[in-house]
Amino acid sequence: MLSLTLAALTLLACGYVLGRLRARARCRRLRLDLAMARHLAEHDSLTGLMNRSGAQHFYETRTAAGTTLAAVLVDLDGFKAVNDTWGHQVGDAQLMAVARRLTDACASIGAVASRLSGDEFLLLVPDADADLVQEQVMGILAQLGTPITLLAGDALMVSLTPGASAGIAVPQRDEPWSNLLRHADIALYQAKSLGGQAVLYTSGMQHPARRDLPGVRLRNSPLVNYA
């Protein structure tokens, strides 16, 4: 009887241990699945950069920890013509090449790059000094503006020189994400209207109906008023 009892207890103990091991394995798989799902939800499938959701999560997490992040919207110039002329395969290849260049350029200044949609990218730059951020962004645009050789199919190689415009918004204290993006978008609109610049958002700047509205600040220049 004692030996049977010991055998039963041993079986129960083994079953308990095996159950715990299996539960741990299931929990480990669930954690991995959740991490993968979150990564897919917060990253762009084409370039591998963070998407809008990932960028917002990054911004809100870092600002909650006390880091100031300037938002820089970067929009490629003439990208539609690339798609129309060479097709979406070349357009996608250009987007991936631009993403790599932005990632490399951001790494040198401690910034991060994300892709919001189409040919629009977002850089989050950890600095509250507007002049320094603007200088850094002009350097990044210069790095983008060197030729890229891409395969256009049937062994045809195409050399493209990306151009881009940028709108910069440096946040005020506790400025929400949506407000910061809106300011960067207004500055980007101004930059596009000027033919490819890095424009810093200033208070009162609005989406212009004409190019002669005041409030545009260009690289290495004071506030420029168009009258």
N, CA and C of each residue as an Amber inpcrd file, in Angstrom:
protein
   681
   0.8380000  -1.2110000   0.0000000   0.0000000   0.0000000   0.0000000
   0.8700000   1.2580000   0.0000000   1.9200000   1.2590000   0.8100000
   2.8080000   2.4240000   0.8750000   3.4860000   2.6750000  -0.4670000
   3.9340000   1.5860000  -1.0930000   4.5990000   1.7440000  -2.3940000
   3.6390000   2.3000000  -3.4310000   2.3590000   1.8750000  -3.3660000
   1.3670000   2.4090000  -4.3100000   1.1340000   3.8990000  -4.0650000
   1.0780000   4.2550000  -2.7860000   0.8840000   5.6740000  -2.4490000
   2.0550000   6.5130000  -2.9450000   3.2710000   6.0160000  -2.7320000
   4.4560000   6.7450000  -3.1930000   4.4690000   6.8660000  -4.7130000
   4.0610000   5.8000000  -5.3720000   4.0110000   5.8340000  -6.8410000
   2.9940000   6.8550000  -7.3220000   1.8410000   6.8990000  -6.6400000
   0.7990000   7.8560000  -7.0260000   1.2820000   9.2800000  -6.8050000
   1.9520000   9.5250000  -5.6670000   2.4710000  10.8590000  -5.3820000
   3.5480000  11.2610000  -6.3900000   4.3490000  10.2830000  -6.7690000
   5.3910000  10.5620000  -7.7610000   4.7660000  10.9460000  -9.0980000
   3.7420000  10.2020000  -9.4930000   3.0510000  10.5260000 -10.7470000
   2.4190000  11.9200000 -10.6910000   1.8210000  12.2340000  -9.5370000
   1.2130000  13.5600000  -9.3850000   2.2690000  14.6540000  -9.4720000
   3.3970000  14.4210000  -8.8260000   4.4710000  15.4150000  -8.8560000
   5.0030000  15.6030000 -10.2650000   5.1880000  14.4820000 -10.9600000
   5.6660000  14.5670000 -12.3470000   4.6600000  15.3110000 -13.2220000
   3.3830000  14.9950000 -12.9930000   2.3550000  15.6830000 -13.7700000
   2.3420000  17.1720000 -13.5000000   2.5410000  17.5370000 -12.2270000
   2.5700000  18.9560000 -11.8600000   3.7410000  19.6690000 -12.5330000
   4.9140000  19.0280000 -12.4700000   6.1070000  19.6300000 -13.0770000
   5.9330000  19.7700000 -14.5830000   5.4350000  18.7130000 -15.2300000
   5.2160000  18.7710000 -16.6780000   4.1940000  19.8460000 -17.0390000
   3.1490000  19.9540000 -16.2040000   2.1360000  20.9800000 -16.4540000
   2.7220000  22.3810000 -16.3580000   3.5860000  22.5960000 -15.3470000
   4.2240000  23.9030000 -15.2110000   5.1290000  24.2010000 -16.3990000
   5.8700000  23.2010000 -16.8320000   6.7610000  23.3980000 -17.9710000
   5.9770000  23.7290000 -19.2340000   4.8600000  22.9980000 -19.4270000
   4.0390000  23.2770000 -20.6020000   3.4100000  24.6650000 -20.5250000
   2.9800000  25.0510000 -19.3230000   2.3890000  26.3830000 -19.1530000
   3.4070000  27.4790000 -19.4320000   4.6310000  27.2620000 -18.9600000
   5.6810000  28.2390000 -19.2280000   5.9620000  28.3530000 -20.7230000
   6.0010000  27.2040000 -21.3960000   6.2430000  27.2160000 -22.8400000
   5.1330000  27.9450000 -23.5740000   3.8710000  27.7060000 -23.1420000
   2.7390000  28.4020000 -23.7710000   2.8250000  29.9020000 -23.5220000
   3.1650000  30.2750000 -22.2860000   3.2960000  31.7070000 -21.9680000
   4.4040000  32.3480000 -22.7830000   5.5070000  31.6060000 -22.9580000
   6.6150000  32.1290000 -23.7530000   6.1890000  32.3460000 -25.2000000
   5.4540000  31.3680000 -25.7460000   4.9640000  31.5070000 -27.1210000
   3.9880000  32.6680000 -27.2460000   3.1230000  32.8280000 -26.2320000
   2.1660000  33.9400000 -26.2570000   2.8790000  35.2850000 -26.2140000
   3.9140000  35.3850000 -25.3760000   4.6760000  36.6430000 -25.3050000
   5.3490000  36.9480000 -26.6350000   5.9060000  35.9140000 -27.2630000
   6.5370000  36.1060000 -28.5680000   5.5070000  36.5100000 -29.6170000
   4.3420000  35.8650000 -29.5780000   3.2830000  36.1960000 -30.5390000
   2.7950000  37.6300000 -30.3410000   2.6500000  38.0430000 -29.0750000
   2.2120000  39.4050000 -28.7870000   3.2560000  40.4210000 -29.2310000
   4.5210000  40.1080000 -28.9900000   5.5970000  41.0170000 -29.4100000
   5.6300000  41.1370000 -30.9310000   5.4420000  40.0250000 -31.6290000
   5.4200000  40.0590000 -33.0880000   4.2230000  40.8460000 -33.5940000
   3.0580000  40.6340000 -32.9650000   1.8590000  41.3600000 -33.3800000
   2.0300000  42.8590000 -33.1680000   2.6310000  43.2360000 -32.0430000
   2.8570000  44.6560000 -31.7860000   3.8420000  45.2360000 -32.7840000
   4.8930000  44.4690000 -33.0870000   5.8800000  44.9470000 -34.0670000
   5.2110000  45.1750000 -35.4200000   4.3940000  44.2220000 -35.8590000
   3.7130000  44.3610000 -37.1470000   2.7430000  45.5380000 -37.1360000
   2.1010000  45.7640000 -35.9940000   1.1320000  46.8610000 -35.8940000
   1.7980000  48.2210000 -35.8970000   3.0760000  48.2850000 -35.4850000
   3.7460000  49.5730000 -35.3260000   4.8590000  49.8050000 -36.3460000
   4.9680000  48.9350000 -37.3490000   6.0360000  49.0810000 -38.3380000
   5.4920000  48.9680000 -39.7560000   6.1450000  49.6790000 -40.6490000
   5.7840000  49.6940000 -42.0650000   6.3160000  48.4370000 -42.7440000
   5.4620000  47.7440000 -43.4730000   5.8520000  46.4620000 -44.0640000
   6.8580000  46.6190000 -45.2000000   6.8760000  47.7610000 -45.8870000
   7.7830000  47.9460000 -47.0210000   9.1920000  48.3120000 -46.5620000
   9.3080000  49.3260000 -45.7270000  10.6190000  49.8540000 -45.3520000
  11.1520000  49.3020000 -44.0370000  10.2720000  48.7460000 -43.2090000
  10.6910000  48.2830000 -41.8960000  10.7660000  49.3800000 -40.8480000
  10.5250000  50.6280000 -41.2500000  10.5170000  51.7310000 -40.2960000
   9.2440000  51.6850000 -39.4500000   9.2550000  52.4040000 -38.3380000
   8.0220000  52.5680000 -37.5890000   6.9660000  53.2450000 -38.4670000
   5.7050000  52.8830000 -38.2670000   4.6190000  53.5710000 -38.9500000
   4.0750000  54.6780000 -38.0440000   2.9450000  55.2450000 -38.4180000
   2.3780000  56.3480000 -37.6380000   2.0980000  55.9300000 -36.1940000
   1.5100000  54.7470000 -36.0230000   1.1890000  54.2770000 -34.6790000
   2.4440000  54.0680000 -33.8540000   3.4670000  53.4740000 -34.4690000
   4.7200000  53.2570000 -33.7560000   5.4110000  54.5550000 -33.3880000
   5.3820000  55.5200000 -34.3100000   6.0020000  56.8110000 -34.0450000
   5.2920000  57.5340000 -32.8990000   3.9630000  57.4620000 -32.8860000
   3.2180000  58.1070000 -31.8110000   3.5460000  57.4580000 -30.4640000
   3.6050000  56.1390000 -30.4400000   3.9370000  55.4310000 -29.1970000
   5.3360000  55.8120000 -28.7340000   6.2720000  55.8880000 -29.6640000
   7.6460000  56.2770000 -29.3300000   7.6790000  57.6970000 -28.7710000
   6.9850000  58.6170000 -29.4370000   6.9670000  60.0120000 -29.0000000
   6.3750000  60.1430000 -27.5970000   5.2310000  59.5100000 -27.3810000
   4.5540000  59.6640000 -26.0940000   5.3280000  58.9990000 -24.9680000
   5.9910000  57.8700000 -25.2680000   6.7960000  57.2010000 -24.2450000
   8.0050000  58.0440000 -23.8680000   8.7010000  58.5710000 -24.8690000
   9.9060000  59.3550000 -24.5950000   9.5850000  60.6890000 -23.9250000
   8.5290000  61.3510000 -24.3770000   8.1930000  62.6340000 -23.7580000
   7.7130000  62.4480000 -22.3210000   7.0370000  61.3290000 -22.0520000
   6.6190000  61.0490000 -20.6750000   7.8270000  60.8490000 -19.7720000
   8.9430000  60.4040000 -20.3610000  10.1800000  60.2100000 -19.5980000
  11.0210000  61.4810000 -19.5260000  10.5150000  62.5640000 -20.1350000
  11.2000000  63.8440000 -20.0270000  12.0520000  64.2410000 -21.2150000
  12.0180000  63.4620000 -22.3030000  12.8010000  63.7880000 -23.4930000
  12.0100000  64.7080000 -24.4170000  12.6500000  65.7610000 -24.9010000
  12.0220000  66.6560000 -25.8670000  12.3390000  66.1730000 -27.2780000
  11.3060000  65.9820000 -28.0810000  11.4830000  65.4840000 -29.4500000
  10.8500000  66.4550000 -30.4370000  11.6610000  66.9590000 -31.3490000
  11.1270000  67.7620000 -32.4480000  10.6090000  66.8250000 -33.5330000
   9.5500000  67.2350000 -34.2020000   8.9710000  66.4440000 -35.2900000
   9.3620000  67.0670000 -36.6280000   9.8370000  66.2300000 -37.5300000
  10.2560000  66.6880000 -38.8580000   9.5350000  65.8440000 -39.9070000
   8.6280000  66.4520000 -40.6400000   7.9590000  65.7660000 -41.7420000
   8.8000000  65.9480000 -43.0060000   9.1580000  64.8500000 -43.6370000
   9.9610000  64.8650000 -44.8500000   9.1270000  64.2810000 -45.9840000
   8.9410000  65.0630000 -47.0380000   8.1360000  64.6310000 -48.1740000
   8.9990000  64.6700000 -49.4350000   9.0440000  63.5560000 -50.1740000
   9.8560000  63.5040000 -51.3800000   9.2700000  64.3920000 -52.4670000
  10.1310000  65.0600000 -53.2080000   9.6970000  65.9160000 -54.3170000
   9.6860000  65.1020000 -55.6070000   8.5770000  65.1970000 -56.3450000
   8.4960000  64.5320000 -57.6470000   8.3570000  63.0270000 -57.5820000
   7.9030000  62.4880000 -56.4610000   7.8270000  61.0300000 -56.3490000
   6.7550000  60.4440000 -57.2710000   5.6540000  61.1430000 -57.4650000
   4.5970000  60.6370000 -58.3430000   5.1190000  60.4150000 -59.7570000
   5.9980000  61.2980000 -60.2040000   6.5580000  61.1540000 -61.5510000
   7.3970000  59.8820000 -61.6650000   8.0680000  59.4980000 -60.5760000
   8.8490000  58.2580000 -60.5850000   7.9270000  57.0610000 -60.7820000
   6.8410000  57.0200000 -60.0200000   5.8780000  55.9310000 -60.1670000
   5.2570000  55.9130000 -61.5600000   4.8910000  57.0950000 -62.0550000
   4.2380000  57.1640000 -63.3670000   5.1840000  56.7800000 -64.5020000
   6.4640000  57.1090000 -64.3600000   7.4280000  56.8600000 -65.4350000
   7.9930000  55.4500000 -65.3900000   8.3780000  54.9900000 -64.1930000
   9.0990000  53.7260000 -64.0810000   8.2980000  52.6220000 -63.4150000
   7.1460000  52.9660000 -62.8630000   6.3170000  51.9520000 -62.2140000
   6.5470000  51.8650000 -60.7180000   5.6360000  51.1650000 -60.0580000
   5.6780000  51.1010000 -58.5880000   6.8480000  50.2830000 -58.0720000
   7.3780000  49.3630000 -58.8800000   8.5440000  48.5990000 -58.4370000
   9.7240000  49.5290000 -58.1700000   9.9600000  50.4590000 -59.0910000
  11.0390000  51.4240000 -58.9010000  10.6830000  52.3960000 -57.7740000
   9.4100000  52.8030000 -57.7300000   8.9810000  53.6960000 -56.6530000
   9.2080000  53.0760000 -55.2870000   8.8430000  51.8020000 -55.1340000
   9.0630000  51.1190000 -53.8550000  10.5560000  50.9940000 -53.5400000
  11.3530000  50.7040000 -54.5760000  12.8000000  50.5890000 -54.3690000
  13.3840000  51.9220000 -53.9190000  12.8710000  53.0170000 -54.4710000
  13.3520000  54.3260000 -54.0430000  12.9570000  54.5970000 -52.5880000
  11.7490000  54.2370000 -52.2140000  11.3070000  54.4460000 -50.8360000
  12.1850000  53.6650000 -49.8600000  12.5430000  52.4360000 -50.2230000
  13.4040000  51.6350000 -49.3530000  14.8040000  52.2360000 -49.2550000
  15.2990000  52.7480000 -50.3780000  16.6240000  53.3780000 -50.3590000
  16.6080000  54.6480000 -49.5160000  15.5560000  55.4380000 -49.6440000
  15.4220000  56.6590000 -48.8390000  15.3140000  56.3030000 -47.3580000
  14.5600000  55.2470000 -47.0550000  14.4170000  54.8150000 -45.6560000
  15.7680000  54.4500000 -45.0590000  16.6030000  53.7630000 -45.8320000
  17.9350000  53.4010000 -45.3370000  18.7870000  54.6440000 -45.1040000
  18.7120000  55.5920000 -46.0180000  19.4950000  56.8240000 -45.8570000
  19.0220000  57.6160000 -44.6440000  17.7150000  57.6880000 -44.4540000
  17.1860000  58.4090000 -43.2990000  17.6010000  57.7290000 -41.9960000
  17.5530000  56.4020000 -41.9790000  17.9520000  55.6620000 -40.7830000
  19.4110000  55.9330000 -40.4450000  20.2760000  55.8960000 -41.4500000
  21.7040000  56.1490000 -41.2150000  21.9400000  57.5830000 -40.7420000
  21.2540000  58.5320000 -41.3830000  21.4360000  59.9290000 -41.0070000
  20.9190000  60.1950000 -39.5920000  19.7860000  59.5710000 -39.2460000
  19.2180000  59.7690000 -37.9130000  20.1080000  59.1690000 -36.8360000
  20.7340000  58.0430000 -37.1370000  21.5760000  57.3790000 -36.1400000
  22.7130000  58.2870000 -35.6760000  23.1910000  59.1340000 -36.5660000
  24.3270000  59.9950000 -36.2280000  23.9400000  61.1380000 -35.2900000
  22.6380000  61.4370000 -35.1740000  22.1960000  62.5250000 -34.2940000
  21.2460000  62.0320000 -33.2050000  21.1050000  60.7260000 -33.0770000
  20.2450000  60.1700000 -32.0350000  18.7640000  60.2760000 -32.3240000
  18.4050000  60.4920000 -33.5940000  16.9980000  60.6070000 -33.9910000
  16.4960000  59.2600000 -34.5020000  15.1910000  59.1760000 -34.7420000
  14.6010000  57.9690000 -35.3270000  13.7350000  58.3720000 -36.5090000
  13.6470000  57.4700000 -37.4900000  12.8580000  57.7330000 -38.6910000
  11.6590000  56.7940000 -38.7350000  10.5710000  57.2820000 -39.2980000
   9.3830000  56.4620000 -39.5090000   8.7560000  56.8500000 -40.8410000
   7.8990000  56.0010000 -41.3430000   7.1810000  56.2870000 -42.5870000
   5.6960000  56.3960000 -42.2640000   5.1290000  57.5620000 -42.5440000
   3.7210000  57.7700000 -42.2150000   2.8050000  57.2160000 -43.2880000
   3.0840000  57.5360000 -44.5410000   2.2770000  57.0310000 -45.6530000
   2.9240000  57.4850000 -46.9530000   2.7240000  56.7120000 -48.0160000
   3.2340000  57.1090000 -49.3170000   4.7010000  57.4880000 -49.2630000
   4.9900000  58.7150000 -49.7100000   6.3750000  59.1960000 -49.7110000
   6.6260000  60.2020000 -48.5930000   5.8500000  60.1150000 -47.5290000
   6.0020000  61.0250000 -46.3960000   6.6180000  60.2890000 -45.2040000
   7.7220000  60.8340000 -44.7170000   8.4450000  60.2560000 -43.5950000
   8.4150000  61.2280000 -42.4190000   8.6230000  60.6820000 -41.2370000
   8.6710000  61.4990000 -40.0250000   9.9510000  61.1840000 -39.2760000
  10.6820000  62.2350000 -38.9150000  11.8620000  62.0950000 -38.0730000
  11.5480000  62.6850000 -36.7020000  11.9420000  61.9930000 -35.6580000
  11.7960000  62.5030000 -34.2990000  13.2000000  62.7770000 -33.7760000
  13.4920000  64.0650000 -33.5790000  14.8500000  64.5150000 -33.2790000
  14.9170000  64.9730000 -31.8250000  15.8150000  64.3930000 -31.0140000
  15.8750000  64.7230000 -29.5870000  16.6580000  65.9960000 -29.3060000
  16.0280000  67.1320000 -29.5760000  16.6850000  68.4010000 -29.2800000
  15.6280000  69.5040000 -29.2510000  15.7620000  70.4160000 -28.3040000
  14.8040000  71.5110000 -28.2100000  15.3200000  72.7840000 -28.8680000
  16.5620000  72.7620000 -29.3850000  17.1350000  73.9430000 -30.0130000
  16.7020000  73.9850000 -31.4750000  15.8260000  74.9210000 -31.8120000
  15.2350000  74.9690000 -33.1500000  16.2860000  75.1700000 -34.2370000
  17.2500000  76.0620000 -33.9980000  18.2630000  76.3290000 -35.0120000
  19.1230000  75.0990000 -35.2920000  19.4800000  74.3750000 -34.2340000
  20.2800000  73.1750000 -34.4170000  19.4980000  72.1070000 -35.1720000
  18.2320000  71.9180000 -34.8160000  17.4020000  70.9350000 -35.5150000
  17.2970000  71.2720000 -36.9970000  17.0830000  72.5470000 -37.3020000
  16.9670000  72.9620000 -38.6960000  18.2660000  72.6970000 -39.4570000
  19.3870000  72.9650000 -38.8150000  20.6830000  72.6990000 -39.4410000
  20.8720000  71.2020000 -39.6880000  20.4860000  70.3880000 -38.7090000
  20.6000000  68.9450000 -38.8640000  19.7160000  68.4350000 -39.9970000
  18.5210000  68.9790000 -40.0940000  17.6000000  68.5400000 -41.1420000
  18.1190000  68.9160000 -42.5280000  18.7010000  70.1010000 -42.6610000
  19.2810000  70.4760000 -43.9440000  20.4100000  69.5220000 -44.3300000
  21.1730000  69.0750000 -43.3470000  22.2170000  68.0920000 -43.6220000
  21.6370000  66.7710000 -44.0890000  20.5190000  66.3630000 -43.4910000
  19.8670000  65.1150000 -43.8890000  19.3160000  65.2200000 -45.3080000
  18.6970000  66.3550000 -45.6350000  18.1810000  66.5490000 -46.9920000
  19.3160000  66.5090000 -48.0150000  20.4720000  67.0550000 -47.6370000
  21.6180000  67.0170000 -48.5460000  22.0840000  65.5860000 -48.7690000
  22.0560000  64.7590000 -47.7230000  22.4390000  63.3590000 -47.8710000
  21.4560000  62.6010000 -48.7520000  20.1900000  62.9590000 -48.6620000
  19.1930000  62.3070000 -49.5210000  19.4050000  62.6620000 -50.9870000
  19.8950000  63.8660000 -51.2480000  19.9620000  64.3830000 -52.6090000
  21.1690000  63.9270000 -53.4010000  21.5880000  62.6870000 -53.2140000
  22.6530000  62.1130000 -54.0440000  22.0380000  60.9750000 -54.8660000
  22.5810000  60.6930000 -56.0490000  21.9530000  59.7250000 -56.9600000
  21.8060000  58.3260000 -56.3590000  20.7220000  57.6810000 -56.7220000
  20.4350000  56.2900000 -56.3610000  20.2670000  55.5120000 -57.6600000
  20.9410000  54.3800000 -57.7850000  20.7860000  53.5240000 -58.9580000
  19.8710000  52.3610000 -58.5990000  18.7880000  52.2130000 -59.3530000
  17.7680000  51.2050000 -59.0560000  17.5110000  50.3360000 -60.2810000
  17.1080000  49.1040000 -60.0330000  16.7700000  48.1840000 -61.1040000
  15.3310000  48.4190000 -61.5330000  15.1400000  48.7010000 -62.8240000
  13.8030000  48.9850000 -63.3400000  13.2060000  47.7990000 -64.0880000
  13.8480000  46.6430000 -64.0500000  13.3400000  45.4610000 -64.7380000
  14.0820000  45.1930000 -66.0230000  14.1900000  43.8830000 -66.3840000
  14.8890000  43.4780000 -67.6110000  16.3090000  44.0480000 -67.6600000
  16.9600000  44.0350000 -66.5040000  18.3550000  44.4750000 -66.3840000
  18.5500000  45.9620000 -66.6890000  17.4560000  46.7330000 -66.7290000
  17.5570000  48.1730000 -66.9610000  17.8020000  48.8730000 -65.6390000
  18.8810000  49.6450000 -65.5610000  19.2230000  50.3720000 -64.3450000
  18.8360000  51.8380000 -64.5100000  18.1980000  52.3780000 -63.4900000
  17.7390000  53.7640000 -63.5070000  18.4650000  54.5320000 -62.4080000
  19.0080000  55.6810000 -62.7470000  19.6550000  56.5360000 -61.7580000
  18.7250000  57.6960000 -61.4220000  18.3580000  57.8030000 -60.1500000
  17.4470000  58.8480000 -59.6860000  18.1350000  59.6650000 -58.6000000
  17.8040000  60.9400000 -58.5610000  18.3300000  61.8160000 -57.5080000
  17.1630000  62.3190000 -56.6770000  16.9370000  61.7470000 -55.4980000
  15.7950000  62.1520000 -54.6810000  15.9350000  63.5980000 -54.2010000
  14.8340000  64.3020000 -54.2440000  14.7530000  65.6100000 -53.6160000
  13.6740000  65.5560000 -52.5550000  13.7520000  66.4120000 -51.5590000
  12.7680000  66.3680000 -50.4860000  12.6100000  67.7400000 -49.8590000
  11.4360000  67.9330000 -49.2710000  11.1450000  69.1260000 -48.4850000
  10.8500000  68.6830000 -47.0610000  11.0330000  69.5930000 -46.1050000
  10.8420000  69.2130000 -44.7020000  10.1590000  70.3290000 -43.9280000
   9.2430000  69.9300000 -43.0760000   8.6000000  70.8530000 -42.1420000
   8.9690000  70.4680000 -40.7200000   9.4320000  71.4350000 -39.9550000
   9.9740000  71.1710000 -38.6140000   9.0900000  71.8300000 -37.5550000
   8.7790000  71.0770000 -36.5140000   8.0290000  71.6360000 -35.3840000
   8.7270000  71.2370000 -34.0920000   9.1330000  72.2280000 -33.3250000
   9.7240000  71.9930000 -32.0030000   8.6250000  72.1870000 -30.9700000
   8.3620000  71.1870000 -30.1240000   7.1920000  71.2520000 -29.2440000
   7.3290000  72.2790000 -28.1320000   6.2000000  72.8490000 -27.7760000
   6.1090000  73.6190000 -26.5480000   5.9480000  72.6330000 -25.3930000
   5.9820000  73.1070000 -24.1950000   5.9020000  72.2240000 -23.0240000
   4.5990000  71.4260000 -23.0370000   4.7130000  70.1140000 -22.9180000
   3.5550000  69.2020000 -22.8560000   2.6580000  69.3070000 -24.0880000
   3.2340000  69.6180000 -25.2320000   2.4180000  69.7210000 -26.4440000
   1.9930000  68.3320000 -26.9130000   0.7060000  68.1380000 -27.1960000
   0.2440000  66.8040000 -27.6050000   0.7460000  66.4370000 -28.9970000
   0.7570000  65.1550000 -29.2520000   1.2280000  64.5900000 -30.5230000
   0.5060000  65.1890000 -31.7200000  -0.8280000  65.2440000 -31.6560000
  -1.6170000  65.7120000 -32.7950000  -1.2880000  67.1640000 -33.1370000
  -1.0700000  67.9710000 -32.1180000  -0.7490000  69.3770000 -32.3330000
   0.6320000  69.5310000 -32.9740000   1.5810000  68.7450000 -32.4980000
   2.9410000  68.8100000 -33.0360000   2.9570000  68.4150000 -34.5110000
   2.2460000  67.3420000 -34.8610000   2.1900000  66.9190000 -36.2590000
   1.5130000  67.9650000 -37.1360000   0.4820000  68.6030000 -36.6030000
  -0.2120000  69.6370000 -37.3800000   0.7300000  70.8050000 -37.6740000
   1.5190000  71.1980000 -36.7040000   2.4700000  72.2910000 -36.9240000
   3.5500000  71.8860000 -37.9370000   4.0470000  70.6620000 -37.8290000
   5.0470000  70.1920000 -38.7880000   4.4580000  70.1330000 -40.1930000
   3.1930000  69.7640000 -40.3010000   2.5380000  69.6860000 -41.6040000
   2.3750000  71.0750000 -42.2230000   2.0500000  72.0610000 -41.4040000
   1.9360000  73.4360000 -41.9020000   3.2900000  73.9190000 -42.4190000
   4.3440000  73.6320000 -41.6550000   5.6850000  74.0290000 -42.0840000
   6.0940000  73.2950000 -43.3620000   5.6980000  72.0300000 -43.4950000
   6.0030000  71.2710000 -44.7100000   5.2850000  71.8780000 -45.9110000
   4.0470000  72.2930000 -45.7200000   3.3060000  72.9320000 -46.8120000
   4.0570000  74.1720000 -47.2950000   4.5670000  74.9400000 -46.3620000
   5.3470000  76.1220000 -46.7300000   6.6130000  75.7200000 -47.4870000
   7.2830000  74.6770000 -46.9990000   8.5120000  74.2270000 -47.6470000
   8.2490000  73.7620000 -49.0720000   7.1500000  73.0300000 -49.2840000
   6.8280000  72.5530000 -50.6330000   6.5250000  73.7330000 -51.5530000
   5.8580000  74.7490000 -51.0290000   5.5150000  75.9000000 -51.8560000
   6.7440000  76.6990000 -52.2570000   7.8330000  76.5330000 -51.4980000
   9.0750000  77.2380000 -51.8040000  10.0200000  76.4100000 -52.6660000
   9.6080000  75.2100000 -53.0200000  10.4020000  74.3990000 -53.9280000
  11.4850000  73.5940000 -53.2740000  11.2170000  73.0490000 -52.1030000
  12.1870000  72.1740000 -51.4650000  13.0860000  72.8870000 -50.4870000
  12.6220000  73.0350000 -49.2740000  13.3790000  73.7060000 -48.2150000
  13.1480000  72.9510000 -46.9100000  13.8400000  73.3660000 -45.8580000
  13.5430000  72.9130000 -44.5080000  12.9980000  74.1210000 -43.7630000
  11.7130000  74.1320000 -43.5230000  11.0390000  75.2870000 -42.9280000
  10.6710000  74.9730000 -41.4850000  10.9590000  75.9170000 -40.6100000
  10.6620000  75.7800000 -39.1960000   9.3170000  76.4390000 -38.8830000
   8.4490000  75.7000000 -38.2030000   7.1540000  76.2660000 -37.8210000
   7.3550000  77.3740000 -36.7990000   6.6730000  78.4950000 -37.0450000
   6.6570000  79.5910000 -36.0870000   5.2150000  79.9250000 -35.7400000
   5.0040000  80.4750000 -34.5660000   3.6720000  80.7530000 -34.0690000
   2.8830000  81.6110000 -35.0550000   1.6820000  81.1880000 -35.3290000
   0.8170000  81.9270000 -36.2450000   0.9130000  81.4760000 -37.6800000
   1.8600000  80.6300000 -38.0190000   1.9910000  80.1380000 -39.3940000
   0.7710000  79.2870000 -39.7490000   0.2710000  79.4850000 -40.9500000
  -0.9040000  78.7500000 -41.4050000  -0.6460000  78.1880000 -42.7940000
  -1.5090000  77.2570000 -43.2020000  -1.4330000  76.7720000 -44.5750000
  -1.6820000  77.9550000 -45.5020000  -0.7090000  78.2900000 -46.3530000
  -0.8560000  79.5020000 -47.1630000  -1.7640000  79.2960000 -48.3700000
  -2.5580000  80.3160000 -48.6390000  -3.3150000  80.3220000 -49.8890000
  -2.4430000  80.8460000 -51.0170000  -1.4350000  81.6820000 -50.6480000
  -0.4930000  82.2150000 -51.6300000   0.9000000  82.1530000 -51.0320000
   1.8990000  82.2900000 -51.8440000   3.2750000  82.2210000 -51.3860000
   3.7180000  83.4780000 -50.6520000   2.8830000  84.5300000 -50.6870000
   3.3520000  85.7890000 -50.1170000   2.9010000  85.9700000 -48.6640000
   2.4860000  84.8600000 -47.9890000   2.1110000  84.9860000 -46.5920000
   3.3630000  85.0310000 -45.7180000   3.3000000  85.7540000 -44.5970000
   4.4850000  85.8810000 -43.7310000   4.7090000  84.6380000 -42.8870000
   5.8890000  84.5710000 -42.2960000   6.1330000  83.5520000 -41.2830000
   7.0040000  82.4150000 -41.7110000   7.7490000  82.5300000 -42.8010000
   8.5980000  81.4340000 -43.2620000  10.0270000  81.6870000 -42.8270000
  10.6160000  80.6960000 -42.1870000  11.9930000  80.8210000 -41.7440000
  12.8500000  79.8300000 -42.5220000  13.8220000  80.3420000 -43.2560000
  14.6720000  79.5070000 -44.0880000  15.9950000  79.2570000 -43.4040000
  16.7170000  78.2630000 -43.9000000  18.0260000  77.9310000 -43.3590000
  18.9480000  79.1490000 -43.4100000  19.6840000  79.3300000 -42.3340000
  20.7160000  80.3910000 -42.2400000  20.1630000  81.7810000 -42.5520000
  18.9170000  82.0070000 -42.1920000  18.3500000  83.3360000 -42.4520000
  17.4120000  83.6720000 -41.3180000  17.1530000  84.9560000 -41.0840000
  16.1630000  85.3430000 -40.0860000  14.7620000  85.0780000 -40.6160000
  13.7890000  85.4230000 -39.8390000  12.4250000  85.2620000 -40.2830000
  12.1960000  86.0800000 -41.5440000  11.6740000  85.4230000 -42.5640000
  11.4840000  86.0960000 -43.8570000  10.0080000  86.4160000 -44.0220000
   9.6890000  87.6400000 -44.2530000   8.3100000  88.0480000 -44.5070000
   8.1420000  88.3760000 -45.9720000   7.1830000  87.7240000 -46.5960000
   6.8830000  87.9980000 -47.9970000   5.7210000  88.9760000 -48.0610000
   5.9990000  90.1720000 -48.5330000   4.9750000  91.2240000 -48.5600000
   4.6590000  91.5870000 -50.0020000
